Amino acid sequence: MHNRPFDIIVFGATGFTGKLVVEYLIEHYGVNNELFTWAIAGRNEDKIKKVIETLADKNDQIKKIKFFIADSFDEKSLDHLSKSAKLIISTVGPYIKSGKNLVSHCAHNGTHYCDLTGEVPFIKESIDAYDKVAKKNECKIIHSCGFDSIPSDLGVLFLQSEAKKKYDRFCSHIKYYVRATKGGFSGGTIASMIAISNYIKSKPNLSGLLGNPYALNSDKYTGPSVASLRSVEWDQEVRLWTAPFIMSGINTRVVRRSNELLGFKYGKEFIYTEVTSFQKGIMGYFKSYSMLIFLGLTKFLMSFKPTFWLLKN
């Protein structure tokens, strides 16, 4: 890995999230810096050149960036890509459809990899297929490095570290209350939800995976009984109305896996849950139910072919 031309390659640089990553790197580090070398990659050369041209209006340095042409289904291009950097940052989803080949090449070529997937079946199959390979080749495969699931995973880590300092013990139960978020569903998020739905339908043996709170833990581990919130509830502890949080299905499983990878540092009976929270009073009550209806309607629309087709398009 030491002789590779680049430290980092951003794969998917022409997509919405990929462009954000590239913009961040340009703004904070520039094309050339003393810390690391980097390049970008995508499947369409014209689109890559268009991105470079657009970003050049803000920072002329981007014209000097090196780029690769690679496709998620072109094994030769992925092999070349993964051998050209120490780390591949992938923003190309839905990962369950487009991510497996790249993970495979990174694991086999000893290349570190990270993405921002929130797709439990993809992560589970990635762990089962490539965990041992990656360990053998001394590289790290790290999923969910975005809103899925950095705030949850690092939030628990920092909170537990502070609890240990102050009280000389870890918290046995942590609940994450989401008060406010900006933005909404991106096309990529909807595409991922559709891809997961299609994938589960095509593989009946995975039907229980999404309902398993320990889906990303090893098969030998049986944790305490825990379930995600499925209705509107008044939380007496914080005196707020609460409703289900759409990302809890992935975030909670990532936190539970992290606990296991840390040797059950927080204890084998550690419980972690997530909810969306709203203010007390009638407005908070109605907002909670609005969230519940929205989530239920989304699930309902994905259950029927005509509305599923509309979402897909």
N, C-alpha and C positions, 0 to 999 in steps of 0.2 A: 504493500500500500504506500510505502514511502516515496516511490518513484513516479507517482501519478501526477499528471500535469496540473490538476486542480484540486483544491481542498473541498470545494462545494460546487455542485451543479443543481440549479433549480429547474426541475422538470415540470413542464406545464406552464411555462412563462407567458404564454399567450392567453391563458384563461383569466377569469376575474380575480381569483385569489392569487394565482401565480404572479400576475402583474403587481399586486399589492406587495408581495414578498420582494420582487425585484426593485420596486420603488423604495422600499424600506432600506434595502442593502445599498442602493445608490446614494440615498440621502445621508445615511449614517456612516458608510464606509468608502463610498466611491468604487469605481471599477478596480483601481489599484490601491492597495493598502499594505501595511506591514504585518497584519494579523493573519490574513488568509487570501488565497487566490480563488476566484470563482467564475462560473460561466452559466449560461442559460441553455435550455433545451425545449424543443417542442416538435410536433409532427409536421408542421407546415412552415416551410421556409419563408413564404411570402408574409405570413402572419407574424413570424418572429421579426422580420425586417420592419414590418409596420409598427410593432411594439417599440423597437429601438428608435424608429423615426419619431414616434409620439413622445417618448420619454426624453428625447434629445432636446425638445423645447424647454424642458426644465433643467436638464444637466447634460451638457455636450459630451461629457466623459463616456456616456453610454454607447457612443458610436464605436468605441474601442473594444466593447465586450465581445468575447468569443461565444459562439453558439454551436449547438449540436442539433442534428435532425434525428429524431427517434420516435418510434411508434410503439404503443403499448402491446401490439400484437406482432411486432417484427423482432424476432429473437436476436438476430444479428445486430441490429441497432441498439437493443437493450444491453447486450453483452459488451459492446464497445462503450456505451455510455457508463455502465457500472465499473468498467475498468479504467475510466478516465478521471475518477474523482475518489476522494476518501469518504465523502458523504453525498448522498443523493437526497434532496428535499423534493418530495412528490406532492403536487397539488392536482394530480390527474384522477378524477373520479368519474362515475361511481367506482370505487376501488374494487368492489366485489366483481365488477365486470372488467375493469382496466388495470387493476393493481397487482394481480398475482404473479405475472411474468417478471415484473421488475423486482419484486421482493425476492423471487427465486434467484435471479441473477446476482442481486446484491449479496444474498446469503452465501451463494456458492463462490463468488469472487472476493469475499471478505471486505465488502463495502458497507459502511454504515448507512442506515436508511431511516428517514422519518417522514410521516405524512400527517394529515389532519382528518383521517377517517372517523366516522361515528358508526361504522357498520360492523356490528357484533359478529355476524357469520364470517365475514372476511378476516377479522382479527383472529377468530377461533381457528379457522383453517390455516391461517398463516403461522400461528403458534404450533399447531400440530405438525405441519409440514416442514417448517424451517428453523424451529428453535434449536434443535440439536446441531443442525448444519451451521447456523450462525455462531454458536458457541465454539464449534470445532475450528471455524475460520476466524475467530476472534473479532467478530463485528457485532454491532448492536442494531436490532430492528425495533424501532420505537414508533408505535402507532398513536393516533389521537393527540397530536401536538398543536391543536387549535382550541377553539371554544369547547369542542370535544377534545380533550377534557382537562386542559391545563389548570383553569381556575379551581376545579374540584380536587385534582390530584395534588397540586402544590399547596392549595389551601389547607388540605388535611395535613400534609407534611409539616407546614409551618406552624399550624395550630398545635399539633402534637408535640413538636419540638419545644414550643413555648410552655405547654402544659407540663412537660417533663422538667423544665427549668424551674417553674414556679411551685409545682406540687409534687415533684419527684415521681410522677406516674403519668401514664397516657390516658386519654379519654376513652371510655369504653363504648360511647355512643356519640356520634357527631351527625347533626342535621344541617344541611346547607339550605338557607332560605334565599331564593332569588327574588330581589325586590324590583329590579327594573333592568331591561335590556333595550338596546337600540337596534334598529334594523328588523328584518323579518326573514322569511324563507327565501333563500337564493335559488336560482335554477339548479345549482349543484346539489343543494339539500333535498329538493323535491326529487331530483333524478336518483339520488341515493336511496330515498324512501321507496321509490318505485322499483329500483333494482333489488332491494332487499325483499320486497313483497314477491317479485317474480322468482327470485332465487329460492325462497322458502317453499313456494308452491311447486317448484321443480324438484325439490329434494325433501320429501316427506319425513325423512329420518332426522331432519333438523327442526321439525315443527316445535319441539319443546325448548329449543335454544333461547328464543327471545323471552320466554317466561322464566328462565332459570337465572336467579340473581347471582349465581356463581359460575356463569357460562364461560368466563375467561380464566377461572381457576383450574388447577389440575383436577383430573377426574377423581382422585383419591380424597379430595377435601370436601367435607360436608360442614358448612357453616351454620350459624344460628338462623332460625326462621325469620325472614324479612320480606316485605312486599312494598312495592311502590304505591303511593297514594293514587286512588282511582276515582275519588269524588271530592267534593268541597267540604272542608273541615275547619272548625274554629280551633286554633292552636292556643291552648291556655298558657303554655310556657312563655310565648312571646306576645300573646294577645293580638294575633293577626289572623285574618282569613287566609286559608291556604288551598291551593289546587294543584293538580299534577304538573310536573315540569317536563316538557317534551324531551329534554336531553338526559333525564335521569336514567333512562334505559341503558345508555352507554357509560355515562360518567360514574355511576355507582359501581359498575362492574370493573371499570379501570381502577378505581380506588381499592376495591377488594383484591384485585390481582396484585397491585402494588404492595399491599400488606403482606401477601404471601411471598412475593419476591424479596421482601425485607425480612423474611424468616418469621413472619407473623409478629413483627415488632409491636404492633398495637394489640396483640392477643388474638387467639383463635375465635373468640366470641365477640370480636369487634363488630359494631353495627354502624353502617353509614347509609343515610337516606337524603333525598333532595326533594324540595317542593318549590312551587312558585308562591310568593306571599303578597298579600294586599292589605291595605289599611283596615282598621276596625270600622265598624259602622255599616250603614246600608250600601254605600258606594263600594266598599271593599267586598261586600257580599256579592253584589251584582257583577263586579269585575272578575271575581273568582268563578262564578257560573259562566260568564262569557268565555273565559279560558277553557273551561271544561267542555262547553258546547263546541268551541272551535276545534279542539283536539278530537272530539267524538265525530264531528262532521268530516274532518280530514280522513279519519279512519274509514268512515262510512263511504266516502267518495271513492276511496281506493279499493272498495270491495266489489264494485260493479263495473263491468267492462266499458259502458259509455262514458261514465264520469272518470274512470281510470284513464281512458283515452284522452279526455280533455286535460287532465292534470299532466299527463305525459307530454302533451304537445304544448 
